[in-house]
Amino acid sequence: MPIYIKNESSNELLAEIAKDLWDLPTQIKELEIWLLSNPLNLTPSNYIVDIGFSIRDNACGGGAILSPKAMAIMGNLGVKLYLSEYGD
């Protein structure tokens, strides 16, 4: 499931990343790479990042970590993060 990045007001799709990846740790890493590479392309507004993920088999802790730098970028841009869990 790709990560969708949209403008909340217009519903305009700005980016689609991590296509065909369903595990949250990898998706968070891809989102962070995108955020650190592209924040100057966006002006502060209301954005949605929607991550669709599946629970990892045998998951028992650990997992995805979003860095303070990436969270600061999201906060400065006005990004809401949606975590959409999908079953098998």
C-alpha positions in Angstrom: 0.0 0.0 0.0 1.5 3.3 -0.9 1.7 6.3 1.3 -0.5 9.0 0.0 0.4 12.7 0.6 -2.5 15.0 -0.1 -3.6 18.6 0.4 -6.5 18.3 2.8 -8.3 21.3 1.4 -8.3 20.5 -2.3 -7.7 16.7 -1.9 -4.9 17.1 -4.5 -2.5 14.1 -4.5 1.0 15.5 -4.0 3.0 12.3 -3.8 2.6 8.6 -3.6 5.6 6.8 -2.1 6.5 3.3 -0.8 4.4 1.6 -3.4 3.8 -2.2 -2.7 5.3 -1.9 0.8 3.0 -3.0 3.6 5.3 -3.1 6.7 5.2 0.0 8.8 8.9 0.3 9.7 9.9 0.5 6.0 7.1 2.9 5.2 8.1 5.2 8.0 11.7 5.2 6.8 10.5 6.0 3.2 8.3 8.8 4.5 11.2 10.3 6.5 13.4 10.2 3.4 10.7 12.0 1.4 10.1 14.6 4.1 13.8 15.4 4.5 14.2 15.7 0.7 11.1 17.7 -0.2 10.0 20.1 2.6 11.0 23.2 0.6 8.6 22.2 -2.2 5.6 22.7 0.1 4.2 25.8 1.8 2.6 25.5 5.2 -1.0 24.4 4.8 -3.2 21.4 5.8 -1.8 18.2 4.5 -2.6 14.5 5.1 -0.2 11.7 5.0 -2.0 8.3 5.0 0.1 5.2 5.6 -1.7 1.9 4.9 0.1 -1.0 6.6 -0.4 -4.6 7.7 0.8 -6.0 11.0 4.0 -7.9 10.6 3.9 -11.7 11.3 5.3 -12.5 14.7 5.6 -8.8 15.6 6.4 -8.4 19.3 7.7 -4.9 19.8 10.1 -2.5 18.2 9.1 -1.2 14.9 8.8 2.1 13.2 10.5 5.3 14.5 9.9 8.8 13.2 12.7 11.1 14.0 12.2 14.5 15.8 13.4 16.3 12.6 10.8 14.6 10.5 8.1 15.3 13.1 9.2 19.0 13.2 8.9 19.2 9.4 5.4 17.7 9.6 4.4 20.1 12.3 5.7 23.1 10.5 3.9 22.2 7.3 0.6 21.3 9.0 0.7 17.6 8.3 -1.8 15.2 9.9 -0.6 11.6 10.0 -3.1 8.8 9.4 -2.2 5.2 10.2 -4.6 2.9 8.3 -4.3 -0.7 9.4 -5.3 -3.4 7.0 -5.8 -7.1 7.7 -4.4 -10.0 5.6 
